[in-house]
């Protein structure tokens, strides 16, 4: 029994020794296992050049990281095979975006609060409040030279015999935009110097109309009033509107003034502006359907100042002169009686200077009622006796 046991032990020792001698050979026959794991370890040695065939299983790993790349860089051009992953991502990423945008975005933009588009901003605006009366007036000395240093405390204003509740603005406004109507008498009575008056009128508009600020229109009248050029700041168009006029026929002066005042009353002006009519006529009306006083009322309602240049060639024009003076005095304008044809140009120059040397006064009257009634105005400078004020004699309250 002991001998058998010892023999079995020897066999086991011989078997283990033989296994120890063969183990190096087995390890050399299995290099592919560690080489297949080399890509996972940056420090691993490069694979042997003789083993490229064993790297074939790698494609199962390399395409996987390459597929997500196209959607990230060229999303619009992605192939139809890739959307398997994209379609799963889009429902998760896209719907939250509009929700977050709605939460973060401000409410729809509202127009900024402020004056209407056709109203100029600033401390003073003409024609905005219906309970404010706006006066444009001229101050001169006894020689006709403009006074430009008046202060609010220098003037005394009475509206219907009562001082105003308060004065909102008192300013010297030489740069206010102009809306000017040029009315040219083209009747037979002014034929002798018509051509010169045309050229003088064109020169006046060239000097007084500022592009992008002022606008003018031209009305010629004989037996009827005709608009030959509508509102524009184009000097060439205004000159053409004057040149097309030809003398002949009767005189419808009052109709022309009435039509021009209605046109000026409807003019769209951004904020403060001055409205003026310059009339070239001898005042001898014989064709109008409107009366002189109807035309004067239209001027007062439109807040228009009327300047008149008498074109009579004789000094015996008392009837026409009376008409022309009425227009100027009622509206705060001025009438010119040039004795020589060259003085027409001087008259236009004085009108031009006056339009740039006026005051603007805005006030709230006492007991103001919007009933369309006429209200008289008195404006004085009591402490400066040498100052003469030219202003309209009154106005018509708006109808409520």
C-alpha positions, 0 to 999 in steps of 0.5 A, a space after each residue: 500500500 505504501 509503495 502504491 502511494 509513493 508511485 502515484 506521488 511521483 507521477 504527479 510530480 513528473 506531470 507538473 514539471 512537464 507543464 512548467 516546461 510547456 507554459 512559455 510556448 503557450 503564452 507566445 501562441 496567444 499574443 492576439 488577446 492583449 493586442 486586441 485591447 491595445 486601442 483602449 490604452 493610450 500607452 500600449 505599444 503599437 501592434 505588430 505589422 504582421 497582425 493586420 488581419 486580426 484587426 478586422 473585428 475593429 470595424 464593429 467599434 469604429 463606425 459607432 463613434 463616426 455616425 453621430 458626427 454628421 448631424 452635429 456639423 451638417 444637420 441640414 445635409 444629414 442622410 436618411 440613415 442617421 435620423 434614427 438617432 436624430 429623430 429621437 433627439 429632436 422631439 426632446 430638444 426642439 419642443 422646449 425651445 419655443 416654450 422657453 422662447 415664449 417665456 423669455 421673449 417680451 410681450 408684443 412691441 407696443 407703439 411708444 406713447 407720445 404725440 401723433 405722427 403728424 405732431 412735432 414734439 417739444 414744449 410748444 405746439 400749435 394747433 394741438 389743444 382745442 382750448 389753446 389760442 395761438 397767435 403769431 404776431 410781428 413787432 416793429 418800431 416806428 420805422 418798420 424795423 423788427 423788434 426781436 427782444 420782447 419778453 412775455 412780461 412786456 405784452 398785455 393780452 385781452 381776449 374778449 376784454 379779459 386777460 387769459 387764464 394763463 400763457 403757455 408759451 411765448 417765443 420768438 420763432 424765426 425758423 417755424 415751417 411755412 405753408 405759403 399760398 401764392 395768389 397771382 392776379 392774371 386778369 386784364 387789369 394787370 397785363 402791363 407789368 405781369 411778366 415782371 411780377 411773375 419773375 419777382 414772385 419766383 425769386 421770392 419763393 426761391 428765397 423763402 421756401 426751404 427744402 424739406 421744411 417749407 411748402 408752397 402752392 400757386 393759384 392764378 385767378 382771373 374770372 376763376 381761381 385755378 391751382 397751377 401748382 399744388 404743395 411742394 418744396 420743388 422750386 422748379 415746379 413752383 416756377 413752372 406754376 407761375 410761368 404757365 399763367 397768362 393774363 386775361 378775363 375778369 377778377 375773382 379775388 375773393 374766390 381765390 382767397 377763400 379757396 387758398 384759406 381752405 387749402 391751408 386749413 387742411 394742410 398737414 403740418 408736423 407741429 408748429 407752422 405758419 400759414 400765409 398767403 401772398 396776394 398780387 392783385 389790384 383788389 378790383 374784384 368783379 367775378 367772385 361768388 364769395 364776398 370779401 368778408 366770407 374770405 376774411 372769415 375763412 382766413 381767420 378760421 384757418 389762422 392765415 396771415 395775408 400779405 398783399 402787393 398792390 399791382 395797380 398801375 394808377 394811384 386812383 385805386 381807392 376801392 381796390 386799396 380798401 379791399 386789400 387793406 381789409 385782408 391785411 389788417 384783419 389777419 395781422 398781415 401787411 399791404 404794400 403799394 409799390 409806386 415803381 415796378 422795381 419796388 415789387 421786388 423790395 416788397 417781396 423781400 420785406 415779406 420774406 424778412 417778416 416771416 422769419 421775424 415773428 413771435 408765437 404766443 399760446 394761451 388759454 382764454 377766460 370763459 372759453 366755449 367751443 361754439 364757433 363764435 368770433 372772439 376779439 383780441 387786443 395785444 399791446 406793449 404798454 411800457 414800450 410806446 415805440 413798439 407797434 404790434 401787427 396781429 389778427 384782430 380776432 379768431 373763431 372758436 372751434 365748434 365742439 
